[in-house]
Amino acid sequence: MKKSGTGKWNKYLTAGLLMTGLALLLGIVGIFWTPYSTTAMSAAEKFDAPSLLHIFGTDNFGRDIFSRVMEGMGTTVVISTLVVLFSGSAGILLGALTGYFGGVLDEIVMRVTDAVNGFPSILLTLVIISILSSGRQNVILSLGIVFVPSYVRIVRSEFIRLRDADYIRRARLMGVGRMRILFVHILPNIFSVFWVSVMIGFNNAILAESGMSYLGIGVQPPDASLGKMLSDAQGYLRTAPWYALAPGLSIVWVVLGFALFSEGIRRRNERVS
Amino acid sequence: MKYFMKKLITLIMTLFLVSVAAFLAFQIIPGDVVTSILGTEATPEREEQLREELGLNKPPVERYLNWVTDVLQGDLGESYRFSRNMNEMMPVAELIGDKLPVTLWLAAVSLALIIVIAIPLGVLWARSSSHFLDAVLGVVTQASMAVPSFFLGILVTYLFGILLKFFAPGSYVSYQEDFAGFLKYLLFPALSIAIPKIAMTARFLRNSMLTEMQADYVRTAYSKGCTRQRVMYGHVLRNAMMPVVTFLGMIIAEIVAGSIVIEQVFGLPGIGRLLISSISTRDFPVVEILILYITFVVIFVYFLVDILYRVIDPRISEK
C-alpha cells in the first residue's frame, strides 16, 4: 500500500492500529515471556484485587491474571492468524478461479457458498468439531473451512469487476498467460478491498475461537485460552469479578480494535475512489 | 400459488440435501460404530455379528433410506452415553423431549423482547434529529458487535444478578414446577441474546424509514393534508417494515444459534446445552439429531419469511 496519494491517515485507522497493535504485542510476547509464571500457585495471594503488583488481580489459585491473559491472547493470535491464512488463501484461489473463468465450477462453488452463508456459522463449526473432536489443530481446521465462503464471495466479485478492464484486455492481447493475469495483474488490485474482509475475518476468528474454548470444545489445556478463563471465572463472579472482566474485556478490546481498523481502511478506500 | 409451490419444492430439496449431508457426516465419516460400542478388544466374529444387526453391511443408499424412515417415524436412535436403566440406552427422542421447551421459550422470549424494544426504538431514532440519540445508539450498535455473546451473558449476570439482585444466578426454575418463575428466570438470558439484535434491528428499521421518507408518496401524503403522525405511522412505517420482516427472519436463525451459547452461560437445561455436552462426549446420535433439528428450524423459518414477505407486500410480482 502506497502511503502518498492514497488518502490520509484517519482517526479510525490510528485508534484501531494502536488497540490491535498493543493486543498483538502482548499476545506475541505472552507466547515467550510473562511477568509472572502462569502456573505457579500461591495460596497467600488468592483473589487479590487488581493492584500495582498484579494489575488484573489474581485468580482462585493465586496466579497472576495479567500473565494468563497475555498467554491466552497469544493462543488466540496464533489461531486466528492461521485461520485467516487458511481461509483467506483458499478464498483467493477459489474466488479468482470462479470469478475469472465462470462456468460450471463457478456455479457449484457459488451454490455451496450460498448454502454455507445462509446458516449460522456456529452450526457447521460444531458439526466439524464433533466429528474431528476438539483441540488446537481441529479448531483451526474447522474455523478455516467455515470462513472460506465469506472470502470467496468478495474475491470473486472483485475478479468479475476487473476481468474485462482495459488493462487486462490489453495484457491478454499481448499474450500474457492466464495464471500471470490472475495473480500478477488482477490480484494486487483487489487487496484494498480484501484487507477489510481480512480484518473482519480476524474478528470472527477471535470471537469463534474464544466462544469455542468457553464452551469447552475449543483448545484444550495446557493451551491457555481467554474463553476457558472466562468460563472458570464465571463461578467466582461474586467474589472476584475482575477475574471474569480481564479476559472478557481483552477480547472486546482486540475485536473493537480490528473493527475500527477495518472501518478506517474502508473509509480510506472510499476517499480514494 | 405458483410461487408458493416453487418455494415448497426448494424447501423439500434443501431438507433432502441437508439430511444427506448429516447422514454422510455422522454415519459414514466418524468410522466404525461397532468399535465404539464393543471396544477394541472384541472378537472379529462378534464385531461382524453386531455389524449385521445394525445393518452396517448394507449399501449406503439403503442405510440412508432406513435411517430417514426411522427418523420420520419418530425413532431418533439411541444415545451412546445416557442410559435409561441398567440394560437400555436412552432413546434420543426422550432425551430431547423435556429440553426442547426450554430452548423454544428462550427463543420466543428473546424474539418478543427484540420486537417490543427495537421497533419503537427504530421509529424514535428515525424521527428524532437529536445527535445525542444518534451517538448513543451508534456506540451501542458498534459495541454490541465487539462483545462476544458469552461475555455479554456474564456481564448481564453480574449487573442484574449480583449487583442489582433482579434474579438469582444459577437458580434455574423448571417449567414443569413453576412456569411463571421459569419465564422470569428466562428474561435475563433472553435479554443477553436480544441486546445486540435490538441494536441491529433498530438501526435497520431506522435506515429503512429514512429511505422511505424520501419517497414520492410521502410528499403526496403531506400535500393532501395528512398530519406528520399519520404519514409516519400510516404510510412510512408500513412500507419500512417490509424489509424488517426479512431481517427478523434472519435474526430468528441467529437467536437459535445464539441460544446454544447462552444456555451454557445461564445453566439452562435446553437442547443447546445438550448439544455441547454431547459433542464433548462424542455422543454422535444425539449430536446428529440436534444439528438436523436446528438446521431444519432455520430452513423452515427462512421459508416462512419468504412466504410472509409475499403476503404483506403483494406488489412483488410473480415472475
Contacts between the chains, C-beta under 8 A, distances in Angstrom:
chain1	res1	chain2	res2	distance
A	115	B	17	8.0
A	118	B	298	8.0
A	118	B	302	7.1
A	119	B	253	7.3
A	119	B	295	6.9
A	119	B	298	6.1
A	120	B	253	5.8
A	120	B	254	5.7
A	120	B	256	7.2
A	120	B	257	3.3
A	120	B	298	7.1
A	122	B	257	4.9
A	122	B	260	6.4
A	122	B	261	7.7
A	123	B	257	6.4
A	123	B	291	6.4
A	123	B	294	6.3
A	123	B	295	6.4
A	123	B	298	7.8
A	126	B	260	7.7
A	126	B	275	6.9
A	126	B	279	6.2
A	126	B	287	7.8
A	126	B	291	6.8
A	127	B	25	5.7
A	127	B	287	7.9
A	127	B	291	5.8
A	129	B	279	6.3
A	130	B	278	7.7
A	130	B	279	4.3
A	130	B	282	7.1
A	130	B	284	7.3
A	130	B	287	4.8
A	131	B	25	6.3
A	131	B	26	7.5
A	131	B	29	5.7
A	131	B	30	5.8
A	133	B	282	6.5
A	134	B	280	7.6
A	203	B	146	7.9
A	207	B	148	5.1
A	210	B	148	6.1
A	210	B	150	7.9
A	211	B	148	5.9
A	211	B	149	7.3
A	211	B	150	6.1
A	211	B	261	6.2
A	214	B	148	8.0
A	214	B	150	4.7
A	214	B	261	7.5
A	214	B	264	7.5
A	215	B	150	7.9
A	215	B	261	6.8
A	215	B	264	5.8
A	215	B	276	5.1
A	216	B	276	7.1
A	216	B	280	6.0
A	217	B	276	6.5
A	217	B	279	5.5
A	217	B	280	6.1
A	227	B	150	7.4
A	230	B	150	6.6
A	230	B	151	6.5
A	230	B	154	6.6
A	231	B	150	7.9
A	234	B	154	5.9
A	234	B	157	7.7
A	234	B	265	7.4
A	237	B	154	6.9
A	237	B	157	6.4
A	237	B	158	5.5
A	237	B	162	6.1
A	237	B	169	7.3
A	238	B	162	5.6
A	241	B	158	6.0
A	241	B	162	7.7
A	244	B	154	5.4
A	244	B	158	7.3
A	248	B	148	7.9
A	248	B	151	4.0
A	248	B	154	6.4
A	248	B	155	7.4
A	251	B	148	5.9
A	251	B	151	6.4
A	252	B	143	7.9
A	252	B	146	5.2
A	252	B	147	5.4
A	252	B	148	7.7
A	252	B	151	6.9
A	255	B	145	8.0
A	255	B	146	4.3
A	255	B	147	8.0
A	255	B	148	7.6
A	256	B	142	7.8
A	256	B	143	7.5
A	256	B	146	4.2
A	259	B	142	7.0
A	259	B	145	6.7
A	259	B	146	5.8
